[in-house]
């Protein structure tokens, strides 16, 4: 799974519309989008297809878009579940650079994350990986 991250100026009305229009004009479908603004900067996370065309469209539109490979896992939706996942990376000295709960349903949660060493992280998470 790949994610695109776009950092934008803060408090700029129309940013999401501009990004969506930029992608639509190139026939790119937004599969998932998450937007936040902390008044210091705006951050947009998105998954889109075709992925490479989305990156080109955003670059052509003047956006600095970062590409990131994500790991998707399925864990029990209970207190301490994220702590147990994060603790797996302590001893092998793997840093988590991003982690988000994507969906919660029926006592389970789908979590996406990225690390500074995704190949080793996948080995540590083999029991809960979603997809390959």
C-alpha positions as CSV (number, residue, x, y, z in Angstrom):
1,X,0.0,0.0,0.0
2,X,1.3,3.4,-0.9
3,X,0.4,6.8,0.5
4,X,0.9,10.3,-0.8
5,X,1.6,13.0,1.8
6,X,1.2,16.7,0.8
7,X,2.2,19.5,3.1
8,X,0.5,22.9,2.4
9,X,0.3,26.3,3.9
10,X,-2.1,26.6,6.9
11,X,-5.6,28.0,6.9
12,X,-5.9,28.1,3.1
13,X,-9.6,27.6,2.1
14,X,-10.0,25.6,-1.1
15,X,-6.8,23.5,-0.7
16,X,-8.8,20.2,-0.7
17,X,-10.8,21.3,-3.7
18,X,-7.7,22.3,-5.6
19,X,-6.0,18.9,-4.9
20,X,-9.1,17.0,-5.8
21,X,-9.6,19.0,-9.0
22,X,-5.9,18.6,-9.9
23,X,-6.3,14.8,-9.6
24,X,-9.7,14.6,-11.3
25,X,-8.4,16.5,-14.4
26,X,-5.8,13.7,-14.9
27,X,-8.3,10.9,-14.4
28,X,-7.0,9.9,-10.9
29,X,-9.4,8.3,-8.5
30,X,-9.0,9.2,-4.8
31,X,-9.4,6.0,-2.8
32,X,-8.9,7.5,0.7
33,X,-8.1,11.0,1.9
34,X,-7.3,12.4,5.4
35,X,-6.8,16.1,5.9
36,X,-5.6,18.1,9.0
37,X,-4.6,21.6,9.7
38,X,-2.8,22.6,12.9
39,X,-2.5,26.3,12.0
40,X,1.3,25.8,11.3
41,X,0.7,23.7,8.2
42,X,-1.9,21.7,6.4
43,X,-1.3,18.0,5.8
44,X,-3.1,15.8,3.3
45,X,-2.7,12.0,3.3
46,X,-4.2,10.2,0.3
47,X,-4.3,7.0,-1.6
48,X,-5.0,7.3,-5.2
49,X,-5.0,5.3,-8.5
50,X,-3.3,5.3,-10.8
51,X,-0.7,6.1,-8.2
52,X,2.2,7.3,-10.5
53,X,-0.2,9.6,-12.4
54,X,-1.4,11.1,-9.1
55,X,2.2,11.9,-8.2
56,X,2.8,13.5,-11.6
57,X,-0.5,15.5,-11.5
58,X,0.3,16.9,-8.0
59,X,3.9,17.8,-9.1
60,X,2.5,19.5,-12.2
61,X,0.0,21.3,-10.0
62,X,2.8,22.8,-7.9
63,X,2.4,20.5,-4.9
64,X,5.3,18.9,-3.1
65,X,4.0,15.3,-2.8
66,X,5.9,12.7,-0.8
67,X,5.5,9.0,-1.6
68,X,5.5,6.5,1.3
69,X,5.1,2.8,1.5
70,X,2.7,1.7,4.2
71,X,2.1,-1.5,6.1
72,X,-1.4,-2.5,7.0
73,X,-2.2,-4.6,10.0
74,X,-5.3,-6.0,11.7
75,X,-5.3,-5.9,15.5
76,X,-7.9,-6.4,18.3
77,X,-9.7,-3.1,19.0
78,X,-8.8,-3.1,22.7
79,X,-6.8,-1.0,25.2
80,X,-3.1,-1.8,24.8
81,X,-3.2,-3.3,21.3
82,X,-1.3,-0.4,19.7
83,X,1.2,-0.5,22.6
84,X,1.9,-4.1,21.9
85,X,2.5,-3.5,18.2
86,X,4.8,-0.5,18.9
87,X,6.8,-2.4,21.5
88,X,7.8,-5.0,18.9
89,X,10.0,-2.3,17.4
90,X,11.8,-1.3,20.6
91,X,14.5,-3.9,20.7
92,X,15.3,-4.0,17.0
93,X,15.5,-0.2,17.0
94,X,12.9,0.4,14.3
95,X,11.4,3.9,14.4
96,X,7.7,4.3,13.6
97,X,7.4,7.4,11.3
98,X,3.6,7.3,11.0
99,X,0.7,5.3,12.4
100,X,-3.1,5.8,11.9
101,X,-6.1,3.8,12.8
102,X,-7.8,3.4,9.4
103,X,-11.0,1.6,10.4
104,X,-12.6,0.0,13.5
105,X,-15.2,-2.7,13.1
106,X,-16.5,-5.7,15.0
107,X,-13.8,-5.7,17.7
108,X,-11.0,-5.3,15.2
109,X,-9.0,-2.3,13.9
110,X,-7.1,-1.8,10.7
111,X,-4.0,0.2,11.3
112,X,-1.6,1.6,8.7
113,X,2.0,2.5,9.6
114,X,5.4,3.2,8.1
115,X,8.8,2.8,9.7
116,X,12.4,3.6,8.9
117,X,12.8,-0.1,8.0
118,X,9.6,-1.5,6.5
119,X,11.1,-4.9,5.3
120,X,12.2,-5.8,8.9
121,X,8.9,-4.3,10.3
122,X,6.9,-6.6,8.0
123,X,8.7,-9.6,9.5
124,X,7.9,-8.5,13.0
125,X,4.3,-8.1,12.1
126,X,3.8,-11.2,10.0
127,X,1.1,-12.5,12.3
128,X,-1.2,-9.5,11.7
129,X,-0.4,-8.2,8.2
130,X,-3.2,-7.3,5.9
131,X,-2.3,-8.1,2.3
132,X,1.3,-8.5,1.2
